[in-house]
Amino acid sequence: MFKSIKPVCLALVTMGSIGITAMPAHACKEITTVALQGSDAATLTVRVNDVILINHKGSHFNAIPANFLFEGDNDVKIELVTDDPEATGRAEVFVACQGDFPEEPGKNQNVLAELHQKGAGEQSAVFQAGPQPAFSYLTGEITTDDGLLEAIEVMYQAAVDQDTEAYIAFFEPMMTDLKLADGPPPEMIKGMVAELLSGKYTVKSSKNIQVNKILGGRAYQVANSKGHGPIEFEEKTDVATGRSSIWQGAFWLKTDDGWKVFRP
C-alpha cells in the first residue's frame, strides 16, 4: 500500500504557500500536471526541465503541477535510488483541468509522457507544451551561479534586519510573473512580506543547501535536503499543532539588477 496525497491541482505557488482554486464544472482551465508514485525502500526524484518536483523516500503518491515549461519540447526525468531490484518509481505527465483530483500514474487521461523505473536507475522523456505566458525565466540568459550564494545571504540578512524594502526587492520578477498568471496583486504580496518581517517569525538560514541549474541554465533552484528554500520563517507562537513555517528563496535568475527570486 502507498500513502495517498491527492491535492487539487493548482496553477501557481505564492510566497511559500499553495493556492488552490476550484473551477466551475462547466469550465476547464488546462494545466500540465505530473502524477508521481514511489515505493518502499527507494528514493524517487522527479524533474521537469531539471526542476526538482519531488525527492522522497518511501511509498507515496502525489500530483504536482509542472509550472516551469517551455513552448514545444520539455524534458521529464525520474531517478530511483534503491538496493531493492523490485522497487519501482513512476511519473506521468498529463493535461488536466485546474481543480480536478488526479489519479495515480496509469489512470489519468490526456497523457503526454509516462516513465516507469524498476530497480535503481533513471529514465527521461520529452513531451510537448503549448504557448506559455511571457514569464521572466523564458527570457533569462544562460549564466553561471556566480554570486548567487552571496545574494541569498543578503536576502537573509534583510529578513533578519526586518528591512522590508530590501527584502521585497528580490521579488520583482515574481510579482510581474504572478500578475501574468492571475496571481495576487503586488500590494498583497507586499503585505505578506510585511507580515513575515513583522517580528512574529524567527528567521532561519538553511544549511547544506544545493544549487541546481534548471531551465537550460537560465535559472537555478536552491534547496536544502528536504527540498525547501534556503530562508525559513518559523512562527514564534506555540500552537497546539506546532509552529508553522514558510520557506522562501527557492528559484533564482540573474537580471540586469542582479540575482532575483522569480518563484518563492
C-alpha positions in Angstrom: 0.0 0.0 0.0 1.1 3.5 -0.6 0.4 6.7 1.2 -2.0 8.8 -1.0 -1.7 12.5 -1.1 -4.2 14.0 -3.6 -4.1 17.8 -3.7 -6.3 19.7 -6.0 -4.3 20.7 -9.0 -3.1 24.3 -8.9 -1.8 26.9 -11.3 0.7 28.8 -9.3 2.6 28.9 -6.0 2.8 32.1 -4.0 5.0 33.2 -1.1 5.7 29.7 0.2 2.1 28.6 0.4 -0.1 26.7 -2.1 -3.2 28.3 -3.5 -6.0 26.1 -4.8 -8.9 27.5 -6.9 -11.6 25.1 -8.0 -13.1 25.8 -11.4 -16.9 25.5 -12.1 -17.9 22.2 -13.6 -18.6 23.7 -17.0 -15.2 25.5 -17.2 -11.8 24.0 -17.7 -8.5 25.8 -17.3 -6.0 23.4 -18.6 -2.7 22.8 -16.6 0.1 20.3 -17.1 0.5 18.1 -14.1 2.9 15.3 -13.1 1.5 12.3 -11.2 4.2 10.5 -9.1 4.3 7.2 -7.4 7.2 5.8 -5.2 7.6 2.6 -3.3 9.2 1.3 -0.1 13.0 1.2 0.3 13.5 3.6 -2.6 14.1 7.3 -3.1 12.3 8.8 -6.1 13.4 12.0 -7.7 11.4 13.6 -10.5 12.5 16.6 -12.5 10.8 18.6 -15.3 13.3 20.8 -17.2 15.7 20.0 -14.3 13.4 21.5 -11.7 13.1 19.0 -8.8 9.4 18.4 -8.2 10.0 15.7 -5.6 12.8 13.9 -3.8 11.1 11.5 -1.5 11.9 8.1 0.1 9.2 5.5 0.7 5.7 4.7 -0.6 3.8 7.8 -1.7 1.5 9.2 -4.4 1.4 12.8 -5.3 0.5 15.1 -8.2 2.4 18.3 -8.8 1.8 21.0 -11.4 4.7 21.5 -13.9 4.9 25.2 -13.5 8.2 25.7 -15.4 7.5 24.9 -19.0 8.7 26.0 -22.5 6.7 26.1 -25.6 7.5 23.0 -27.5 10.0 20.4 -26.1 10.1 19.8 -22.4 12.1 17.2 -20.5 10.9 14.9 -17.7 13.3 12.7 -15.8 12.9 10.1 -13.0 15.6 8.6 -10.9 15.3 5.7 -8.4 17.9 5.2 -5.8 17.5 1.8 -4.1 19.1 -1.6 -3.2 15.9 -3.4 -4.0 15.7 -4.7 -7.6 11.9 -4.9 -7.2 11.4 -1.3 -6.1 9.5 0.9 -8.6 9.0 4.5 -9.4 6.6 6.1 -11.8 5.9 9.5 -13.3 3.1 10.5 -15.7 2.8 13.9 -17.3 -0.8 14.8 -18.3 -3.1 17.7 -19.0 -5.9 18.2 -16.6 -8.5 20.8 -15.6 -7.5 23.0 -12.7 -9.5 21.8 -9.7 -9.6 18.1 -10.8 -8.4 15.4 -8.5 -5.7 13.5 -10.3 -5.3 9.7 -10.3 -2.1 7.7 -9.7 0.1 7.1 -12.8 -1.5 4.9 -15.3 -5.1 6.1 -14.6 -5.1 9.7 -16.0 -6.2 10.9 -19.3 -4.6 13.2 -21.8 -1.1 11.7 -21.0 1.9 13.4 -22.6 4.7 11.2 -21.2 5.0 8.2 -18.9 8.0 6.8 -17.2 8.3 3.6 -15.1 11.6 2.6 -13.5 12.2 -0.7 -11.8 15.3 -1.1 -9.6 18.0 1.6 -9.4 18.4 3.8 -12.4 16.9 6.7 -14.3 14.8 7.4 -17.4 13.8 10.5 -19.3 11.3 11.5 -22.0 10.3 14.6 -24.0 6.8 16.0 -24.0 5.2 18.9 -25.8 3.6 22.0 -24.3 1.7 24.9 -25.9 2.5 28.6 -25.8 3.5 30.0 -22.3 2.9 33.4 -20.8 5.9 35.8 -21.0 7.5 34.5 -17.8 10.9 36.0 -16.9 12.6 32.6 -16.9 11.8 32.3 -20.6 13.9 35.4 -21.5 16.6 34.8 -18.9 20.1 34.5 -20.3 22.1 31.3 -19.8 24.5 32.1 -16.9 26.6 30.7 -14.1 25.7 30.7 -10.4 28.5 33.2 -9.5 27.3 35.5 -6.8 24.1 33.5 -6.1 25.1 32.4 -2.6 26.1 35.9 -1.7 22.7 37.2 -2.9 20.9 34.7 -0.7 22.9 35.8 2.3 22.0 39.5 1.6 18.3 38.5 1.3 18.5 36.5 4.6 20.2 39.4 6.3 17.4 41.8 5.1 14.9 39.4 6.7 16.8 39.4 9.9 17.0 43.2 9.9 13.3 43.4 9.1 14.2 45.5 6.1 11.0 45.1 4.1 12.2 47.3 1.2 15.4 45.5 0.7 13.8 42.0 1.1 10.9 42.6 -1.3 13.3 44.0 -3.9 14.4 40.4 -4.6 10.8 39.5 -5.7 10.5 42.0 -8.6 10.3 39.3 -11.4 7.9 37.1 -9.3 5.4 39.9 -8.8 5.4 40.6 -12.6 5.1 36.9 -13.5 2.3 36.4 -11.0 0.3 39.2 -12.5 0.5 37.4 -15.8 -0.7 34.2 -14.2 -3.7 35.8 -12.5 -1.9 35.7 -9.2 -2.3 38.1 -6.2 -1.5 41.8 -6.9 1.8 43.3 -5.8 0.1 45.0 -2.9 -1.0 41.7 -1.5 2.5 40.2 -1.8 4.0 43.3 -0.1 1.5 42.8 2.7 2.5 39.2 3.1 6.2 40.2 3.2 5.4 42.8 5.8 3.7 40.2 7.9 6.7 37.8 7.7 9.1 40.6 8.8 6.8 42.0 11.5 8.6 40.2 14.3 6.1 37.4 14.6 8.5 34.9 13.0 12.0 33.7 13.7 14.2 33.8 10.6 16.5 30.9 9.9 19.0 30.1 7.2 19.2 26.6 5.8 22.5 24.7 5.9 23.9 22.3 3.4 21.8 23.8 0.5 22.2 22.6 -3.0 22.3 24.8 -6.1 20.9 23.1 -9.2 21.0 24.6 -12.7 17.5 24.5 -14.2 15.6 25.5 -17.4 18.6 25.0 -19.7 20.9 27.1 -17.5 18.6 30.2 -17.4 17.9 29.8 -13.7 18.7 28.0 -10.5 16.9 26.0 -7.9 18.2 26.3 -4.3 17.0 23.8 -1.8 18.0 22.1 1.4 17.9 18.3 2.0 14.1 18.5 2.5 13.6 20.4 -0.8 12.8 23.6 0.9 14.1 27.1 0.0 17.1 28.4 1.9 15.3 31.1 4.0 12.8 29.9 6.7 10.3 31.9 8.7 9.1 30.0 11.7 6.2 31.2 13.8 7.3 32.2 17.3 4.0 31.5 19.0 3.4 27.9 20.0 0.1 26.4 18.9 -1.5 23.1 19.6 -0.5 21.6 16.2 3.1 23.1 16.3 4.7 26.1 14.8 4.0 26.9 11.1 7.0 27.5 8.8 7.3 29.2 5.4 10.4 28.7 3.2 11.4 31.2 0.5 14.2 31.8 -2.0 14.0 28.6 -4.0 14.1 29.8 -7.6 16.5 32.4 -8.9 17.6 34.1 -12.1 20.2 36.7 -12.9 18.9 40.0 -14.2 20.5 43.4 -15.1 19.7 44.3 -11.5 21.4 41.3 -10.0 20.0 38.0 -8.7 16.3 37.9 -8.2 13.7 35.4 -7.0 11.1 34.6 -9.7 9.3 31.9 -7.7 9.4 31.6 -3.9 
